[in-house]
């Protein structure tokens, strides 16, 4: 971060955010490819392996995303140190983040080793499928420490404006994942055909290779040398700071994931065809989310650097440009969706009925995506100022209360049918239950945005106001 406290121009800030966001986006797409490869390749192994993959992957993703959110507290903490020129403190925070990641991997591993509470939600699971779920999750117990430590490398590279490092590793990981899947799922070169369990072992191998390569890069590249990256003893005050910010961040991540998970469970009441249409819509929404998430991460890191440097005008400028960029990307995505909705639906399924139902739900998706993009940006900008508890509490109420609980109430509870007059205009051919769930989820996102925007502006003004009132000697970053 430039030590100057003067704000960059609009266009210079836009170029900066684009330079930082596109490698993050490509890296996230590469991460999604892991799940696509597992699903596609186990689908050609056996129906039991595919069923095991569907259930086991949902359990792993829920656990991993929540823990990943805790580790991501490193991004604003290290970015503020980096922006202030406190390079050794940024390196110290990273080392404590590694300890945190290792500790969280123990917690996550326990949940992975005992999946029965999760599987109870799915009723009676076939014993063959259950054994393969347990094998897949056991393999991922060994993957989890590498996956979470790699997230500390991810956080470091994002915080110090070097996102291409992780992007390159993730892209290479996709090819390794495909190769190891081919070896282990199908049993090539004399190896046993392990099916879904092989996919889990493949994931563990790729994550360990990725984290080793990532650690070698940040340890040996001269750019990171001033940070003094090395392992130190656990420091409880530093770990408490990470947890104070990280636990509500992980809670926010978890709320978002669980909202999608429980929506899928609830919508199953409308039958297999509607469930398939909902799954297509949900997957498409997740793909669309990658763009605002990438812009949000880039904006958060750059804002935190500006905050650390005391460049309050630039911090505000980044927030404004980031929000405009996210909304612009959302409008572009929505336009592509509306123009190509039929082609997109038929790319997902060859079943004409499922495709038609999915297209009917796509009518709600543009509203959902624009609201999601705006509230996502607001949450990430607040994290740049180390504010995470308020967003989590708001999301519990807005996404969990209004979005999910309200969705059930309006879709299948006492309020079923209440939204039908609105849906007749918004999505006239959509199934009532699924459409009600998506509509309430959209309203939940809008409520989150409406509640968090004033919080963001208040926090930003308070932070800059404290700096303006501070004595001159205290305004210069250490």
N, C-alpha and C positions, 0 to 999 in steps of 0.2 A: 504494500500500500504506500502510495506517495505520502511523504510526511506533511505535505501542504494541507492546510485546513480549508483551502478554497475548493468550491464545488466544480467538478468537471462539467463540460457542456452536456446538453441532452444527448447529442449524437455520440460523443465520446463515451458516455456512460452506457448507451445502448450497445455500442460495439464491445465494450468491456463485458457486459452481461452475456451477450451472444457468444463471445469467445470462451467464457466460462461454462455456459449452459450446454452447448452442443456436445462436448465430450461426456458430460454427465448423462445426457439423454441417450447417447449411443451406448454408454456403459450399462445403463438400466435396461435397454432393449436386449443387450447381450445377456444380462441376468435373467430376463424373462425366457430367453431361448433355452435355458437349462430345463425349465418346467415343460416347455413345448417338446423338447427332445425326449424327455422321460415319458411323457404321455404318448407321443407318437410311436416310440420304439417299443414300449411295453405293450402297446395295443396290438403289435404284430407278434408278441410272444404268446399270450393267452388271455382269455377274458378274465381269468382270476388275477393275473398280474396287473391288468388294466384297472380292475376294481380296487385292488390293493393300493395301487398308485394314487388313485383318486382320493381315497380316504386318508392314506398316510401323508400325502403331500399337504393336504389341508391342515392336518395336525401340526406338521413341521413348520409350515409357513406362518401359522398363527403364533407359535412359540418364538420362531426366529425373528419375525417382524417386531414383536414387542420388545425383545432383548436388543435388537438392532437399534431401536429408537432410543434406548438408554445410552448406548455407546455413542450415538450421534450427538450427545451433549458436548462431545469433544469439539465439534465444528465451531460453534460460537465462542467457546472458551479459548481455543487455540487461535481463532481468527482475531479476537480482540487483542490477545497478547502479540500476535504477529503485526497487527496494524499499529500497535503502540511501540513496536521495536523491542519488546521484551522476548527476544528469541529463545533464550535459555528457558524461560518460564513456559513458553509454548512447548518446547521439547520435554520439559518435566511433566507437563499435563498429559502429553501423549504417553509417556511411560506409565503414568498412573492409569490411563485408559486401557493399556494392555492388561494390567492387573485386574481391572474391572471386567474386561471381556473374559478373562479366564475364570473369574469367579462366577459370572453370569452363565458361562458354559456348563458349570457344574449344576446350577439350578435348572437350566434348560434340559440337561441330560437326564435328570431325574424324571421330569415330565415326559420325556420321550421314551424312557424305559418302562413307564407304566401308563399305557394308552387306554386302559379300560374305561376310565371316566369319559374320555372323548368318544370312544366307540359306542358307549351306551346310548348316545344321541342317535345312532344309526340303526338301533334295533338289533335283531339277531344277525350277526355277521357270520358268513360261511366259515367253518374252521380252517379251510385251505387258504381263504383270503386273509383271515386273521393271522395265521402263521407268517404269511408273506409281509403283512403290515408290520408285525413285530420285527422281522428280519430287516426290513427297509429302515425302520426307525432306529434299530440298534446300530446300523451302519452310520446313520446320521448323528448318533451320539459322538462318534469319533470325528465327524465332520464339523460339529458345532464349534469347538475351540478355534479351529483354523478359520472358520467363517466369521466369527466375531472378532478375532484379532485382525483379520483382513479388513474388517470395517474400521478399525483404528487407523489403518493405512489409508483407507478411503477418506476418513475424516481429516487426516493430516493433509493429504493432497488437496482436498477441497478447501480447507482453511487457508492454505498458503498459495492458492491460485495455480495449482498444477494438476488439474483433473484428467489430463490426457494420460498420465501414468496408469491410473486405474482403468481407464477406457481400454488401453492397449492390452493390459493383463486380462480383462474380461473378454475381449474379443478372442484372444488366444485360447482362453478357457473354454469357449464354445466349441472350438475344433477338438480340443482334448476331451471334452465331455462326450462329443459324438463318437470319438474313437473308442474311449473306454466303455461307453454304453454298448457299442457294437461287440466288443470283446466279451463283456461280462454278462449282458442280457441274453445274448444268443449262444455264448460258449464257443468262441473261435480259438484257433491254435491249440486245441486240446483242452482248453479251460471248460469247466462245467457251465451249462446254461443256467444262470441264476435268476433270470427274469427281473422282477421288481427289486429283489435284494441286490442284484448286480447294479441296478441304477443307483441305489443308495451308496454302494461301495465306490462307484464311479464318481459320485458327487464328493465323497470324502477325499479321494485322490486328487481331484481337480482343486479343491479348496486348499489342501496342504501345499500343492505345487504353487498355487497363486499367492499364498501368504509368504512362502519362502522367497519367491521372486520379488514380491512387493517389499519385504524387509531388506533384501539385498540392495534394491534400488535406493531406498531412502537412507540406508546406512552408507552407501558408497558414492552416491551422487553428490557432487560438491555443493549443489544448491541447498541441500539440507544440512550441510556441515555446521553452519552457525547455530543450528537448533540444539546441537549437542545431544543427539538422539542415542540414548543408551538406557538399559534397564536399571532402575534404582529400587530401593526398598519401598514397600507400600507406605504411602503417606496418608494417614487417616483424614486430616483436614482437607486434603486435595480430593480424596475419594468421596468425602461427604459433599463437597461442592459438585462433583460430577453426579452423584446420586440425587442431590437436591434439584438439579436441572434435568437429569436424565430420566428419573422415574416418571414425572408427569409427561415428558416427551414420549417415553415408551408407552405410557397410558394412552396418549393421543393416537399413536400408531395402532395400538391394539383395538381401540374403539372403532377405528375405520375398518380394520380387517374383520372384526367380529360383526360389524354391521352387514357386510357382504355375506359372511358365512351364515348368519341367522336369516337373512333375507332368502337365501337359497333353501334353507330348511323349511321356512314358512310357506314359500311359494309352491313347494312340492304338493301342497294340498289340491292344487288345480290340475294335477296330472302330469304325465310324462312329457307331453308335447309342450305344455306351458313351461315346465321346468327347463326343457331344452332351449326354448326361446329366451327365457330369463338368463340362462347361463351364457348364451351368446351375447346378450346385451351387457351382462356383467363383465364379461371378458373384454368386450369392446370399450366399456367405460374405464377399465383398468389400463388398457393400452393408451387411451386418450389422456389419462391422468399422468402418464410419464412426462409429458411436456411441461405442465405447470409445476410438477414436482422438481424437474431439472432446473427450471427458471427460479423456483423458490429456493432451492439449495444454493444456487449461484448468487442470488440476491442476498440471502441470509449471510453467506460467508463474506461477501463484499461489504455489506452493511456493518457487520461486526468488525471488520478491519477498519472501516471509517470511524466507528464508535471508539475503537481502541486508540486511533490516531487523534481523536478529538475533532475530527472533520465532520461536524454535525450537519452542515449544509449538504455535504456529499452523501451522508447517510440518508438524509431526507430525499435527495435527488435519486439515489439508487432505489428507494422504496417506490417513488412515483414511476420511474422508468420500468422497474420490474413489474409493477401492477399493470401498466399499459402493455408491456410485452406479453405478459401472461394472458390478458384479455384478447389481445390481437391474435395470439396463437390459438386461443379457444375459438374465436370466430372463424379462423381459417379451418380448424378441425371440424367445426359444425357445418361449414359450407361443404367440405368434402364428404361429410357423412350424409347430408341431405341429397347431394348429387349422386352418390354411389351406394345408397342404402340397399338397393336390391342386389347389386353385385356383391356387397359385403356379406349380406345374409346368406346368399347361396354359396359363397366361398367357405362359410362355416359348416353348412349342412346341405345334403342332397335331398332332404325330406321337405317337400313343398309346403306342408302344413306348418312345420316348425319355422321355416323361413318366413312364411306369411305372418305368423305370430310375432316373430322377432322384428320384422319391419314395422309392425304396428306399435311395438314398444319403443322403437327408435324415435318415434315422434316426441317422446318425453326426454330422450337422452340429450338433445341440445341444451335444454333448460338446466338439466342436471349438471352437464359439463361446465357451462359458464359459471354457475353458482359454485361448483367445486373448485374451479380454477381461482376464483376471487378469494374464497375463504382459505384455500391452501396457501396462497401468497401471503395473506394476512397473518396466518399462523407462523409461517417461516420468518417473516419480518419481525414478529414479536420475539422469536427465539434468538434473533441477532442481538437483542437487548437483554438476553437471559431471562425472558419472561415465558414460562411454560405452564405454570399451574393454572393460571386464568384460562388459557385456551383449552386445557384438558377439561376443566369444570364446565366450560361453555359447551364443549363437544359432547360431554356426557348428557347434558340436558337437551341440546339441539339434535345431535345425531342419534344418541341412544333413546332419549325420551320422545321427542317429536318425530324424528325420522323413523326409528325402528319400532318402538312401542306404539306410536301413533299410526304407523303403517299397518301393524297387525290389527289395531282397533278398527281402522277404516277399511281394511281388506277382508278380514275374516272374523272380527270381533263384533261387539254390539253396534258399531257404526258402519258395518258393511253396507255398501250401496250409497253411502252419503255423497261420495265424490263422483258418482255416475253422471250427473248432469255436466260437471266440468270435464270429465273424461270423454263424454260424447263429442265435445268440441276439440279437446286437446289431442286425444288418441282414440277416435271413434271405433276402430276395429280391435283394440287391445283387450285382452282378458281383464276383467274387472279387478280381480285380486292382485295380480302382478302389477297392473298399471297404478293401482292405489298405493302399493308399496313404493314404487319408483317416484310417484308424485309427492308422497310424504317425505321420502328421503331428500328430494329436491328442496322442499320447504324447510327441512332441518338444516341443510347447508346454507340456505338463505338466512335463516335465523342466526346461525353461527357467524355468518359474515356481518350481519347487522349489529350483533352484540360485540364482536371483536374489533371492528373498525374504530369505534370510539376509544377502545382500550389502547389500540396501537397509536393513535394520534396523541392521546394523553401521555403514554409512556415516552414517546419521541419528544414531546414538548418539555416534559419534566426533566428528561436526561439533558437536553440542550440547555434548559434553564439553569440546572445545577452547575453546569460548566460555565455559563455566562456569569453566575454569581460568585464562582470560585476565585480566590486570589490569583493574580497572573502567574505566580510561581507554580501554582498547582495545575495550571492548564496545559503545561507542556508534558506530553507523555514521557514516562520513564524510559 
